[in-house]
Amino acid sequence: MDDPLMALAVAPGFLLMLYFYKRDTHEPEPQEKVAQMMGWGALCVIPALILELMAPAIFPFVSGDNLISIAINAYLVVAVAEELCKFIAVKKKIYDDPELDEPYDGVVYCVATSLGFAIVENVLYVLSGGFGVGILRALMAVPAHALFAVFMGYYVGKSKFVEDPGLRTRYLATGLLVAVASHGTYDFVLFTNIPILQLTVFPLLGLFWALALWKVRKAVAVSPFAPENMPVPMVAPETLGPPEQPSEWSQLAANDEQES
């Protein structure tokens, strides 16, 4: 693979990572931890690929060209395998880290994991498909991976700030399910090979972008490090000075008002 082709395969993932990283305006995450999660995401390609290759033995009908087989392949094979591997990486490698200390951090680390995965996947596709595939995936597949991760990360971040274990589990499960559902829908539309249906991928991605940016704004807004969310410091009474005495001018004004 020549240098321009490699750049086309790799650059979209890093640019998207930079975009979502810069949205963390209150307490940005350590760059080395973000890089580590991108690395774990890249490694997730291996177990995800193994699961996808094993799928025909579990679902022998996934190779069919009817819509039911295509849906099972999109949702229960590809989406589950890839999103589950990313989710496990986040849960095992960063979820309990003290640096994950605001809701948006869940988005940052899930996006990092997903884009690490997407970069490796993109290199494999662009290596075999060339510039045309690289440009198309830069506009569609790589951003899609980031958007699925925003949906997952939003709920992963929320789960860190609830004390009820049951609610925490529900948030985590919701994050995984929403990522699988969005990923499966995206893949299903493309796997059908029905041109009219495939064209719906563009408004679908537009919808995903709108929802993801809304989730980003919500997560950033509730950061405990946002000035408007930080507690007002209490001032001890003994540190306060004596009450301010009225000025001579204010006393004269008060006397004039009484006389009138």
PyRosetta script that sets phi, psi and omega in degrees:
from pyrosetta import init, pose_from_sequence

init()
pose = pose_from_sequence("MDDPLMALAVAPGFLLMLYFYKRDTHEPEPQEKVAQMMGWGALCVIPALILELMAPAIFPFVSGDNLISIAINAYLVVAVAEELCKFIAVKKKIYDDPELDEPYDGVVYCVATSLGFAIVENVLYVLSGGFGVGILRALMAVPAHALFAVFMGYYVGKSKFVEDPGLRTRYLATGLLVAVASHGTYDFVLFTNIPILQLTVFPLLGLFWALALWKVRKAVAVSPFAPENMPVPMVAPETLGPPEQPSEWSQLAANDEQES")
pose.set_psi(1, 126.5)
pose.set_omega(1, -179.8)
pose.set_phi(2, -77.6)
pose.set_psi(2, 169.7)
pose.set_omega(2, -173.5)
pose.set_phi(3, -61.4)
pose.set_psi(3, -46.0)
pose.set_omega(3, 179.3)
pose.set_phi(4, -60.8)
pose.set_psi(4, -37.7)
pose.set_omega(4, 179.8)
pose.set_phi(5, -68.9)
pose.set_psi(5, -40.1)
pose.set_omega(5, 176.8)
pose.set_phi(6, -63.7)
pose.set_psi(6, -41.3)
pose.set_omega(6, 178.0)
pose.set_phi(7, -61.9)
pose.set_psi(7, -40.7)
pose.set_omega(7, 178.8)
pose.set_phi(8, -64.3)
pose.set_psi(8, -33.6)
pose.set_omega(8, -179.3)
pose.set_phi(9, -75.6)
pose.set_psi(9, -34.5)
pose.set_omega(9, -171.0)
pose.set_phi(10, -97.7)
pose.set_psi(10, -38.4)
pose.set_omega(10, -171.6)
pose.set_phi(11, -57.8)
pose.set_psi(11, -42.9)
pose.set_omega(11, -177.7)
pose.set_phi(12, -57.2)
pose.set_psi(12, -39.1)
pose.set_omega(12, -179.9)
pose.set_phi(13, -64.8)
pose.set_psi(13, -43.7)
pose.set_omega(13, -179.6)
pose.set_phi(14, -70.3)
pose.set_psi(14, -36.1)
pose.set_omega(14, 178.1)
pose.set_phi(15, -65.9)
pose.set_psi(15, -41.0)
pose.set_omega(15, 177.2)
pose.set_phi(16, -66.5)
pose.set_psi(16, -38.0)
pose.set_omega(16, 177.4)
pose.set_phi(17, -62.0)
pose.set_psi(17, -43.0)
pose.set_omega(17, 178.2)
pose.set_phi(18, -62.0)
pose.set_psi(18, -40.8)
pose.set_omega(18, -179.7)
pose.set_phi(19, -60.4)
pose.set_psi(19, -50.7)
pose.set_omega(19, -177.3)
pose.set_phi(20, -72.7)
pose.set_psi(20, -30.3)
pose.set_omega(20, 176.9)
pose.set_phi(21, -64.5)
pose.set_psi(21, -40.7)
pose.set_omega(21, -178.5)
pose.set_phi(22, -69.2)
pose.set_psi(22, -16.2)
pose.set_omega(22, 177.4)
pose.set_phi(23, -73.1)
pose.set_psi(23, -16.5)
pose.set_omega(23, 179.4)
pose.set_phi(24, -82.5)
pose.set_psi(24, 82.1)
pose.set_omega(24, -170.1)
pose.set_phi(25, -86.8)
pose.set_psi(25, -13.7)
pose.set_omega(25, -173.2)
pose.set_phi(26, -94.9)
pose.set_psi(26, -46.4)
pose.set_omega(26, 176.7)
pose.set_phi(27, -148.7)
pose.set_psi(27, 84.6)
pose.set_omega(27, -177.1)
pose.set_phi(28, -57.9)
pose.set_psi(28, 146.5)
pose.set_omega(28, -179.0)
pose.set_phi(29, -74.6)
pose.set_psi(29, 151.1)
pose.set_omega(29, 176.1)
pose.set_phi(30, -58.0)
pose.set_psi(30, 130.3)
pose.set_omega(30, -175.7)
pose.set_phi(31, -62.2)
pose.set_psi(31, -31.7)
pose.set_omega(31, -179.5)
pose.set_phi(32, -67.7)
pose.set_psi(32, -32.2)
pose.set_omega(32, 178.0)
pose.set_phi(33, -73.1)
pose.set_psi(33, -37.3)
pose.set_omega(33, 175.6)
pose.set_phi(34, -62.5)
pose.set_psi(34, -43.4)
pose.set_omega(34, 178.9)
pose.set_phi(35, -63.5)
pose.set_psi(35, -39.0)
pose.set_omega(35, 178.2)
pose.set_phi(36, -61.0)
pose.set_psi(36, -42.6)
pose.set_omega(36, -179.4)
pose.set_phi(37, -69.9)
pose.set_psi(37, -31.7)
pose.set_omega(37, 172.9)
pose.set_phi(38, -63.4)
pose.set_psi(38, -38.0)
pose.set_omega(38, 177.2)
pose.set_phi(39, -64.9)
pose.set_psi(39, -43.0)
pose.set_omega(39, 177.3)
pose.set_phi(40, -64.6)
pose.set_psi(40, -36.8)
pose.set_omega(40, 176.7)
pose.set_phi(41, -63.1)
pose.set_psi(41, -39.5)
pose.set_omega(41, 177.6)
pose.set_phi(42, -62.0)
pose.set_psi(42, -40.1)
pose.set_omega(42, 179.1)
pose.set_phi(43, -68.3)
pose.set_psi(43, -24.9)
pose.set_omega(43, 179.8)
pose.set_phi(44, -63.5)
pose.set_psi(44, -18.0)
pose.set_omega(44, 178.3)
pose.set_phi(45, -58.8)
pose.set_psi(45, -35.5)
pose.set_omega(45, -175.5)
pose.set_phi(46, -66.1)
pose.set_psi(46, -57.1)
pose.set_omega(46, 179.2)
pose.set_phi(47, -64.5)
pose.set_psi(47, -33.6)
pose.set_omega(47, 178.9)
pose.set_phi(48, -63.9)
pose.set_psi(48, -42.0)
pose.set_omega(48, 179.1)
pose.set_phi(49, -65.3)
pose.set_psi(49, -39.8)
pose.set_omega(49, 177.9)
pose.set_phi(50, -61.4)
pose.set_psi(50, -45.3)
pose.set_omega(50, 179.1)
pose.set_phi(51, -61.8)
pose.set_psi(51, -40.8)
pose.set_omega(51, -179.4)
pose.set_phi(52, -67.8)
pose.set_psi(52, -35.0)
pose.set_omega(52, 178.3)
pose.set_phi(53, -72.5)
pose.set_psi(53, -28.4)
pose.set_omega(53, 178.4)
pose.set_phi(54, -79.2)
pose.set_psi(54, -16.3)
pose.set_omega(54, -172.8)
pose.set_phi(55, -55.9)
pose.set_psi(55, -43.1)
pose.set_omega(55, -178.7)
pose.set_phi(56, -58.7)
pose.set_psi(56, -27.8)
pose.set_omega(56, 177.5)
pose.set_phi(57, -72.2)
pose.set_psi(57, -28.8)
pose.set_omega(57, -179.9)
pose.set_phi(58, -89.3)
pose.set_psi(58, -43.7)
pose.set_omega(58, 178.4)
pose.set_phi(59, -118.7)
pose.set_psi(59, 83.2)
pose.set_omega(59, -173.8)
pose.set_phi(60, -61.8)
pose.set_psi(60, -15.5)
pose.set_omega(60, -176.5)
pose.set_phi(61, -95.9)
pose.set_psi(61, 6.0)
pose.set_omega(61, -177.2)
pose.set_phi(62, -70.2)
pose.set_psi(62, -17.3)
pose.set_omega(62, -179.2)
pose.set_phi(63, -84.5)
pose.set_psi(63, -1.0)
pose.set_omega(63, 178.7)
pose.set_phi(64, -70.5)
pose.set_psi(64, 163.2)
pose.set_omega(64, -178.4)
pose.set_phi(65, -104.4)
pose.set_psi(65, 10.5)
pose.set_omega(65, 175.8)
pose.set_phi(66, -83.9)
pose.set_psi(66, 161.7)
pose.set_omega(66, -173.1)
pose.set_phi(67, -63.3)
pose.set_psi(67, -33.0)
pose.set_omega(67, 179.5)
pose.set_phi(68, -66.3)
pose.set_psi(68, -45.9)
pose.set_omega(68, 178.4)
pose.set_phi(69, -62.9)
pose.set_psi(69, -40.4)
pose.set_omega(69, 179.2)
pose.set_phi(70, -64.2)
pose.set_psi(70, -41.4)
pose.set_omega(70, 179.7)
pose.set_phi(71, -64.9)
pose.set_psi(71, -43.0)
pose.set_omega(71, 178.9)
pose.set_phi(72, -62.4)
pose.set_psi(72, -42.1)
pose.set_omega(72, 178.9)
pose.set_phi(73, -64.2)
pose.set_psi(73, -43.2)
pose.set_omega(73, -177.1)
pose.set_phi(74, -68.4)
pose.set_psi(74, -48.1)
pose.set_omega(74, -173.5)
pose.set_phi(75, -85.5)
pose.set_psi(75, -51.5)
pose.set_omega(75, -170.0)
pose.set_phi(76, -88.9)
pose.set_psi(76, -16.8)
pose.set_omega(76, 180.0)
pose.set_phi(77, -105.5)
pose.set_psi(77, -71.2)
pose.set_omega(77, -173.2)
pose.set_phi(78, -66.4)
pose.set_psi(78, -53.1)
pose.set_omega(78, -175.8)
pose.set_phi(79, -64.1)
pose.set_psi(79, -45.2)
pose.set_omega(79, -179.5)
pose.set_phi(80, -64.7)
pose.set_psi(80, -46.6)
pose.set_omega(80, -177.8)
pose.set_phi(81, -59.8)
pose.set_psi(81, -48.0)
pose.set_omega(81, -174.6)
pose.set_phi(82, -73.7)
pose.set_psi(82, -46.2)
pose.set_omega(82, -177.4)
pose.set_phi(83, -71.2)
pose.set_psi(83, -33.8)
pose.set_omega(83, 178.1)
pose.set_phi(84, -66.2)
pose.set_psi(84, -41.9)
pose.set_omega(84, 178.1)
pose.set_phi(85, -62.6)
pose.set_psi(85, -42.6)
pose.set_omega(85, 177.8)
pose.set_phi(86, -64.0)
pose.set_psi(86, -43.7)
pose.set_omega(86, -178.5)
pose.set_phi(87, -61.0)
pose.set_psi(87, -44.5)
pose.set_omega(87, 180.0)
pose.set_phi(88, -62.6)
pose.set_psi(88, -40.0)
pose.set_omega(88, 178.3)
pose.set_phi(89, -60.9)
pose.set_psi(89, -45.1)
pose.set_omega(89, 178.7)
pose.set_phi(90, -63.7)
pose.set_psi(90, -45.6)
pose.set_omega(90, -176.6)
pose.set_phi(91, -65.1)
pose.set_psi(91, -39.2)
pose.set_omega(91, -175.5)
pose.set_phi(92, -83.7)
pose.set_psi(92, -31.5)
pose.set_omega(92, -168.2)
pose.set_phi(93, -105.7)
pose.set_psi(93, -20.2)
pose.set_omega(93, -175.2)
pose.set_phi(94, -138.9)
pose.set_psi(94, -19.2)
pose.set_omega(94, -171.5)
pose.set_phi(95, -57.7)
pose.set_psi(95, -40.9)
pose.set_omega(95, -177.6)
pose.set_phi(96, -92.2)
pose.set_psi(96, 7.0)
pose.set_omega(96, 179.6)
pose.set_phi(97, -72.7)
pose.set_psi(97, 136.3)
pose.set_omega(97, 179.1)
pose.set_phi(98, -58.9)
pose.set_psi(98, -22.4)
pose.set_omega(98, 180.0)
pose.set_phi(99, -69.2)
pose.set_psi(99, -21.0)
pose.set_omega(99, 176.6)
pose.set_phi(100, -83.1)
pose.set_psi(100, 78.8)
pose.set_omega(100, -169.9)
pose.set_phi(101, -122.4)
pose.set_psi(101, 16.2)
pose.set_omega(101, 171.5)
pose.set_phi(102, -150.7)
pose.set_psi(102, 152.5)
pose.set_omega(102, -173.7)
pose.set_phi(103, -54.8)
pose.set_psi(103, -38.5)
pose.set_omega(103, -177.7)
pose.set_phi(104, -67.6)
pose.set_psi(104, -20.0)
pose.set_omega(104, 178.0)
pose.set_phi(105, -60.5)
pose.set_psi(105, -32.5)
pose.set_omega(105, 176.1)
pose.set_phi(106, -59.8)
pose.set_psi(106, -40.0)
pose.set_omega(106, 177.5)
pose.set_phi(107, -65.5)
pose.set_psi(107, -46.4)
pose.set_omega(107, -176.9)
pose.set_phi(108, -58.5)
pose.set_psi(108, -48.0)
pose.set_omega(108, -175.5)
pose.set_phi(109, -74.0)
pose.set_psi(109, -34.1)
pose.set_omega(109, 175.7)
pose.set_phi(110, -68.1)
pose.set_psi(110, -40.4)
pose.set_omega(110, 177.3)
pose.set_phi(111, -64.5)
pose.set_psi(111, -41.3)
pose.set_omega(111, 178.5)
pose.set_phi(112, -60.1)
pose.set_psi(112, -45.5)
pose.set_omega(112, 179.7)
pose.set_phi(113, -63.0)
pose.set_psi(113, -45.0)
pose.set_omega(113, -177.3)
pose.set_phi(114, -67.0)
pose.set_psi(114, -38.5)
pose.set_omega(114, -179.2)
pose.set_phi(115, -74.9)
pose.set_psi(115, -30.3)
pose.set_omega(115, 171.4)
pose.set_phi(116, -60.1)
pose.set_psi(116, -43.2)
pose.set_omega(116, 175.7)
pose.set_phi(117, -61.4)
pose.set_psi(117, -47.9)
pose.set_omega(117, -174.9)
pose.set_phi(118, -64.6)
pose.set_psi(118, -35.3)
pose.set_omega(118, -179.4)
pose.set_phi(119, -64.3)
pose.set_psi(119, -46.2)
pose.set_omega(119, 178.8)
pose.set_phi(120, -63.3)
pose.set_psi(120, -46.2)
pose.set_omega(120, 178.8)
pose.set_phi(121, -59.0)
pose.set_psi(121, -40.4)
pose.set_omega(121, -178.1)
pose.set_phi(122, -66.5)
pose.set_psi(122, -40.8)
pose.set_omega(122, 177.7)
pose.set_phi(123, -58.8)
pose.set_psi(123, -42.9)
pose.set_omega(123, -179.5)
pose.set_phi(124, -63.7)
pose.set_psi(124, -42.8)
pose.set_omega(124, -179.8)
pose.set_phi(125, -69.9)
pose.set_psi(125, -44.5)
pose.set_omega(125, -177.1)
pose.set_phi(126, -69.0)
pose.set_psi(126, -33.1)
pose.set_omega(126, 178.1)
pose.set_phi(127, -58.6)
pose.set_psi(127, -39.4)
pose.set_omega(127, -178.0)
pose.set_phi(128, -92.7)
pose.set_psi(128, -24.0)
pose.set_omega(128, -173.6)
pose.set_phi(129, -103.1)
pose.set_psi(129, -21.3)
pose.set_omega(129, 177.4)
pose.set_phi(130, 87.0)
pose.set_psi(130, -165.8)
pose.set_omega(130, -172.6)
pose.set_phi(131, -63.1)
pose.set_psi(131, -39.9)
pose.set_omega(131, -178.6)
pose.set_phi(132, -59.8)
pose.set_psi(132, -45.7)
pose.set_omega(132, 177.8)
pose.set_phi(133, -64.9)
pose.set_psi(133, -39.9)
pose.set_omega(133, -179.0)
pose.set_phi(134, -62.0)
pose.set_psi(134, -43.5)
pose.set_omega(134, 180.0)
pose.set_phi(135, -66.6)
pose.set_psi(135, -43.7)
pose.set_omega(135, -179.6)
pose.set_phi(136, -63.1)
pose.set_psi(136, -43.2)
pose.set_omega(136, -179.5)
pose.set_phi(137, -71.2)
pose.set_psi(137, -30.7)
pose.set_omega(137, 177.0)
pose.set_phi(138, -63.7)
pose.set_psi(138, -30.8)
pose.set_omega(138, -178.9)
pose.set_phi(139, -90.7)
pose.set_psi(139, -20.3)
pose.set_omega(139, -171.8)
pose.set_phi(140, -124.5)
pose.set_psi(140, -67.5)
pose.set_omega(140, -169.2)
pose.set_phi(141, -66.1)
pose.set_psi(141, -45.5)
pose.set_omega(141, -177.8)
pose.set_phi(142, -66.2)
pose.set_psi(142, -48.2)
pose.set_omega(142, 174.1)
pose.set_phi(143, -59.1)
pose.set_psi(143, -35.6)
pose.set_omega(143, 179.9)
pose.set_phi(144, -60.3)
pose.set_psi(144, -43.5)
pose.set_omega(144, 177.8)
pose.set_phi(145, -58.9)
pose.set_psi(145, -41.1)
pose.set_omega(145, 178.8)
pose.set_phi(146, -64.7)
pose.set_psi(146, -39.7)
pose.set_omega(146, -178.1)
pose.set_phi(147, -69.0)
pose.set_psi(147, -40.2)
pose.set_omega(147, 175.6)
pose.set_phi(148, -58.7)
pose.set_psi(148, -38.4)
pose.set_omega(148, -178.3)
pose.set_phi(149, -69.3)
pose.set_psi(149, -34.1)
pose.set_omega(149, 176.3)
pose.set_phi(150, -61.1)
pose.set_psi(150, -44.2)
pose.set_omega(150, 179.7)
pose.set_phi(151, -61.4)
pose.set_psi(151, -44.5)
pose.set_omega(151, 178.2)
pose.set_phi(152, -65.3)
pose.set_psi(152, -47.9)
pose.set_omega(152, -175.1)
pose.set_phi(153, -64.6)
pose.set_psi(153, -31.2)
pose.set_omega(153, 178.6)
pose.set_phi(154, -59.2)
pose.set_psi(154, -44.9)
pose.set_omega(154, -178.6)
pose.set_phi(155, -79.4)
pose.set_psi(155, -30.7)
pose.set_omega(155, 173.8)
pose.set_phi(156, -61.7)
pose.set_psi(156, -44.1)
pose.set_omega(156, 177.9)
pose.set_phi(157, -63.9)
pose.set_psi(157, -42.1)
pose.set_omega(157, 178.8)
pose.set_phi(158, -61.7)
pose.set_psi(158, -37.8)
pose.set_omega(158, -175.2)
pose.set_phi(159, -64.5)
pose.set_psi(159, -25.3)
pose.set_omega(159, -179.0)
pose.set_phi(160, -71.8)
pose.set_psi(160, -15.2)
pose.set_omega(160, -172.6)
pose.set_phi(161, -115.7)
pose.set_psi(161, 25.1)
pose.set_omega(161, 173.3)
pose.set_phi(162, -121.5)
pose.set_psi(162, 143.6)
pose.set_omega(162, -178.1)
pose.set_phi(163, -90.5)
pose.set_psi(163, -25.2)
pose.set_omega(163, -178.9)
pose.set_phi(164, -72.4)
pose.set_psi(164, 116.5)
pose.set_omega(164, -179.4)
pose.set_phi(165, -58.9)
pose.set_psi(165, -36.3)
pose.set_omega(165, 179.4)
pose.set_phi(166, -64.7)
pose.set_psi(166, -43.0)
pose.set_omega(166, 178.9)
pose.set_phi(167, -67.2)
pose.set_psi(167, -37.9)
pose.set_omega(167, 177.9)
pose.set_phi(168, -60.8)
pose.set_psi(168, -43.9)
pose.set_omega(168, 178.9)
pose.set_phi(169, -63.6)
pose.set_psi(169, -39.5)
pose.set_omega(169, -180.0)
pose.set_phi(170, -65.1)
pose.set_psi(170, -39.8)
pose.set_omega(170, 177.7)
pose.set_phi(171, -63.5)
pose.set_psi(171, -44.4)
pose.set_omega(171, 179.6)
pose.set_phi(172, -62.4)
pose.set_psi(172, -44.2)
pose.set_omega(172, 179.0)
pose.set_phi(173, -63.7)
pose.set_psi(173, -39.3)
pose.set_omega(173, 178.7)
pose.set_phi(174, -62.5)
pose.set_psi(174, -43.2)
pose.set_omega(174, 178.7)
pose.set_phi(175, -58.8)
pose.set_psi(175, -45.1)
pose.set_omega(175, 179.2)
pose.set_phi(176, -65.6)
pose.set_psi(176, -44.5)
pose.set_omega(176, -177.3)
pose.set_phi(177, -65.6)
pose.set_psi(177, -40.8)
pose.set_omega(177, 179.8)
pose.set_phi(178, -66.0)
pose.set_psi(178, -39.7)
pose.set_omega(178, 177.3)
pose.set_phi(179, -63.6)
pose.set_psi(179, -43.5)
pose.set_omega(179, 179.0)
pose.set_phi(180, -64.0)
pose.set_psi(180, -43.6)
pose.set_omega(180, -178.0)
pose.set_phi(181, -63.8)
pose.set_psi(181, -44.6)
pose.set_omega(181, -179.4)
pose.set_phi(182, -68.7)
pose.set_psi(182, -41.6)
pose.set_omega(182, 178.4)
pose.set_phi(183, -63.9)
pose.set_psi(183, -45.4)
pose.set_omega(183, -179.8)
pose.set_phi(184, -62.7)
pose.set_psi(184, -39.5)
pose.set_omega(184, 179.1)
pose.set_phi(185, -64.9)
pose.set_psi(185, -43.9)
pose.set_omega(185, 178.0)
pose.set_phi(186, -59.2)
pose.set_psi(186, -48.6)
pose.set_omega(186, -178.8)
pose.set_phi(187, -66.4)
pose.set_psi(187, -40.4)
pose.set_omega(187, -178.8)
pose.set_phi(188, -58.7)
pose.set_psi(188, -45.0)
pose.set_omega(188, -179.8)
pose.set_phi(189, -58.8)
pose.set_psi(189, -41.4)
pose.set_omega(189, -177.7)
pose.set_phi(190, -78.8)
pose.set_psi(190, -33.0)
pose.set_omega(190, -176.8)
pose.set_phi(191, -71.6)
pose.set_psi(191, -19.6)
pose.set_omega(191, -173.9)
pose.set_phi(192, -66.5)
pose.set_psi(192, -26.0)
pose.set_omega(192, -174.7)
pose.set_phi(193, 59.2)
pose.set_psi(193, 24.3)
pose.set_omega(193, 174.0)
pose.set_phi(194, -101.3)
pose.set_psi(194, 108.6)
pose.set_omega(194, -171.6)
pose.set_phi(195, -52.1)
pose.set_psi(195, -45.0)
pose.set_omega(195, -178.1)
pose.set_phi(196, -63.0)
pose.set_psi(196, -41.3)
pose.set_omega(196, 179.5)
pose.set_phi(197, -70.4)
pose.set_psi(197, -38.1)
pose.set_omega(197, -179.9)
pose.set_phi(198, -63.5)
pose.set_psi(198, -30.8)
pose.set_omega(198, 179.0)
pose.set_phi(199, -64.5)
pose.set_psi(199, -22.5)
pose.set_omega(199, 179.5)
pose.set_phi(200, -69.8)
pose.set_psi(200, -8.0)
pose.set_omega(200, 179.4)
pose.set_phi(201, -64.1)
pose.set_psi(201, -28.3)
pose.set_omega(201, -178.1)
pose.set_phi(202, -71.3)
pose.set_psi(202, -50.3)
pose.set_omega(202, 173.0)
pose.set_phi(203, -64.4)
pose.set_psi(203, -29.8)
pose.set_omega(203, 177.6)
pose.set_phi(204, -63.4)
pose.set_psi(204, -45.5)
pose.set_omega(204, 177.1)
pose.set_phi(205, -64.4)
pose.set_psi(205, -36.6)
pose.set_omega(205, 176.0)
pose.set_phi(206, -61.1)
pose.set_psi(206, -41.9)
pose.set_omega(206, 177.1)
pose.set_phi(207, -63.8)
pose.set_psi(207, -44.0)
pose.set_omega(207, 178.9)
pose.set_phi(208, -60.9)
pose.set_psi(208, -41.5)
pose.set_omega(208, 178.1)
pose.set_phi(209, -61.9)
pose.set_psi(209, -45.4)
pose.set_omega(209, -179.1)
pose.set_phi(210, -61.4)
pose.set_psi(210, -45.7)
pose.set_omega(210, 179.9)
pose.set_phi(211, -65.8)
pose.set_psi(211, -41.1)
pose.set_omega(211, -178.2)
pose.set_phi(212, -65.4)
pose.set_psi(212, -43.7)
pose.set_omega(212, 179.6)
pose.set_phi(213, -66.7)
pose.set_psi(213, -33.1)
pose.set_omega(213, 174.6)
pose.set_phi(214, -64.3)
pose.set_psi(214, -43.8)
pose.set_omega(214, 177.8)
pose.set_phi(215, -63.7)
pose.set_psi(215, -39.0)
pose.set_omega(215, 178.3)
pose.set_phi(216, -61.0)
pose.set_psi(216, -47.4)
pose.set_omega(216, -179.9)
pose.set_phi(217, -61.3)
pose.set_psi(217, -42.1)
pose.set_omega(217, 179.9)
pose.set_phi(218, -63.5)
pose.set_psi(218, -43.3)
pose.set_omega(218, -177.9)
pose.set_phi(219, -67.3)
pose.set_psi(219, -41.7)
pose.set_omega(219, 179.6)
pose.set_phi(220, -66.3)
pose.set_psi(220, -37.1)
pose.set_omega(220, -175.4)
pose.set_phi(221, -65.4)
pose.set_psi(221, -27.4)
pose.set_omega(221, -176.8)
pose.set_phi(222, -99.3)
pose.set_psi(222, 15.0)
pose.set_omega(222, 177.8)
pose.set_phi(223, -59.9)
pose.set_psi(223, 132.6)
pose.set_omega(223, 176.8)
pose.set_phi(224, -66.8)
pose.set_psi(224, -11.6)
pose.set_omega(224, 179.8)
pose.set_phi(225, -96.4)
pose.set_psi(225, -1.8)
pose.set_omega(225, 174.4)
pose.set_phi(226, -68.6)
pose.set_psi(226, 135.8)
pose.set_omega(226, -177.0)
pose.set_phi(227, -53.3)
pose.set_psi(227, -38.7)
pose.set_omega(227, -177.8)
pose.set_phi(228, -71.8)
pose.set_psi(228, -14.6)
pose.set_omega(228, -179.4)
pose.set_phi(229, -102.7)
pose.set_psi(229, -6.0)
pose.set_omega(229, -178.5)
pose.set_phi(230, -79.6)
pose.set_psi(230, 141.3)
pose.set_omega(230, -178.8)
pose.set_phi(231, -64.9)
pose.set_psi(231, 144.7)
pose.set_omega(231, 177.0)
pose.set_phi(232, -72.8)
pose.set_psi(232, 125.8)
pose.set_omega(232, -178.0)
pose.set_phi(233, -64.2)
pose.set_psi(233, 137.6)
pose.set_omega(233, 178.0)
pose.set_phi(234, -81.8)
pose.set_psi(234, 138.2)
pose.set_omega(234, 179.5)
pose.set_phi(235, -107.4)
pose.set_psi(235, 123.4)
pose.set_omega(235, 179.8)
pose.set_phi(236, -65.5)
pose.set_psi(236, 138.3)
pose.set_omega(236, -177.9)
pose.set_phi(237, -57.2)
pose.set_psi(237, -35.2)
pose.set_omega(237, -175.8)
pose.set_phi(238, -70.1)
pose.set_psi(238, -15.4)
pose.set_omega(238, 178.8)
pose.set_phi(239, -84.6)
pose.set_psi(239, -9.7)
pose.set_omega(239, -179.6)
pose.set_phi(240, -81.8)
pose.set_psi(240, 144.2)
pose.set_omega(240, 177.8)
pose.set_phi(241, -77.6)
pose.set_psi(241, 177.7)
pose.set_omega(241, 177.2)
pose.set_phi(242, -63.3)
pose.set_psi(242, 153.2)
pose.set_omega(242, 179.9)
pose.set_phi(243, -58.8)
pose.set_psi(243, 141.9)
pose.set_omega(243, -177.6)
pose.set_phi(244, -67.6)
pose.set_psi(244, 129.0)
pose.set_omega(244, 179.3)
pose.set_phi(245, -80.2)
pose.set_psi(245, 143.0)
pose.set_omega(245, 178.6)
pose.set_phi(246, -63.1)
pose.set_psi(246, 142.7)
pose.set_omega(246, -179.7)
pose.set_phi(247, -72.6)
pose.set_psi(247, 163.3)
pose.set_omega(247, 179.4)
pose.set_phi(248, -60.7)
pose.set_psi(248, -36.9)
pose.set_omega(248, -179.3)
pose.set_phi(249, -65.3)
pose.set_psi(249, -42.0)
pose.set_omega(249, -178.4)
pose.set_phi(250, -68.7)
pose.set_psi(250, -33.3)
pose.set_omega(250, 177.1)
pose.set_phi(251, -66.3)
pose.set_psi(251, -42.3)
pose.set_omega(251, 178.6)
pose.set_phi(252, -63.3)
pose.set_psi(252, -39.9)
pose.set_omega(252, 179.7)
pose.set_phi(253, -64.4)
pose.set_psi(253, -38.9)
pose.set_omega(253, 179.6)
pose.set_phi(254, -67.0)
pose.set_psi(254, -40.0)
pose.set_omega(254, 179.1)
pose.set_phi(255, -64.1)
pose.set_psi(255, -42.1)
pose.set_omega(255, 179.1)
pose.set_phi(256, -61.5)
pose.set_psi(256, -38.4)
pose.set_omega(256, -178.2)
pose.set_phi(257, -67.7)
pose.set_psi(257, -39.1)
pose.set_omega(257, 179.7)
pose.set_phi(258, -66.2)
pose.set_psi(258, -39.9)
pose.set_omega(258, -178.2)
pose.set_phi(259, -67.8)
pose.set_psi(259, -30.4)
pose.set_omega(259, -179.7)
pose.set_phi(260, -80.5)
pose.dump_pdb("model.pdb")
